[in-house]
Amino acid sequence: MCIGIPMQVYEMQEYSAWCAESEESAKELINMMLVGEQPAGTWVLAFRGSAIRVMDEQEAMQVKAALTALGQTMAGDTSHIDTLFADLVNREPPLPEHLRTQVKRHD
């Protein structure tokens, strides 16, 4: 399984940027060639030392919460799962568009 990590840009340098997962974490030099130059404060999804796409802050926080939930679950603690997936609790998952058309045909 491949897992990207949301990281925030702190400082651009030609084709790379100093990024970190949070203010408290160590900064890493991330290759920015796939996403181009980004201003400080921008969130990117980083995988194996490269930014693979730009993301907004809300999505970055959702991914960070999901990664926290994954870590807690692997450690045997599932007591906070609902708070970490608040956007998914008590909602019906939407069908992809190609399946919605199939359901409409059978109604």
N, C-alpha and C positions, 0 to 999 in steps of 0.2 A: 504494500500500500504506500502511495506517495502522499505526503502531507505538506502542504504549503503553510508558511507561517506569516501572519500579518505583521508587517514592520513599518515604522514611520520614518520618513526621510528627515534627516537632520541637516545634512550638508552635501551638496552635489560637488563632484570632482570629475570633470570631463565625461567619461563613460561609466562612472561608478558613483555611489553615494554612501555616506555613512548613515546607517539605519539602525534602529533598535526596536525590540518588541514593546518596551515601555521605558519610561524615564529612568527607572532603576536598573535596567539591564544594560549589559555591555554593548557598545556600538560595534557593528560589523560592516565591513566594506562590501557592498552588494553591487553586482554588475547590473547596469541599467539599460543595456543596449536594446532589450526587447520592448521597453516601455518609454524610452527617451528620457530627456531631462525633465525632472519634476521639482516643483518648489518645496522648500522645507515645510513640513507638516503633512505632506501627502502620504497616504497609506498605500502600500504595495503588498502583493502576495509574493513572498520570496520562497524559492525552492532551490536547494543546493547552491546557494551563493548568488543566485540571479533573481531579479524581480521579473515575474512572469506576467503580471497585469496590475493595473491601478485599481484600487477599490475605495469606496467611500468609508467614512468613519463608522457608520452604522453596520455595514457589512463586516468591517474589520473586528468590531466588538462582538458580533454574532459568531464569527469564526473563532475568536479567542475564547469565548464562552464554551463553544463546542469542544475545543481542544482541552479546556479545563475539565469538562465533563468526561471526556475520554480518559484523561489521566486519573481522575477520581474513580471511575468505573473499573479501570484496570487495577487500581489499588483496593478494590472491594467496597468502596463507599458510593452508594447510589442515593444517598439521602437528599442531595441538593439538585438532582437532575432536572426537576421541573423549573427551578429558578434559572438554571443555565440554558434551558430551551424554552423560555417564556413565550417566544414568538410562535412556537409550535403547539403549545398546550391548549387543549379545548378548541381545536379547529380541524375542520375536515381538509385533508390534503387535496389540492387541486389536481385534476387530471391534466396531462399534457394535451395541447390542442388537437393533435392527431387522434387521440383517444376520445376527446369530447365529441368529435364529429361522429365517431362510431356509436357512442351512447345515444346521441340524438336520432340516429337512423333507426335504432331499435325501440324507441319510445312510442 
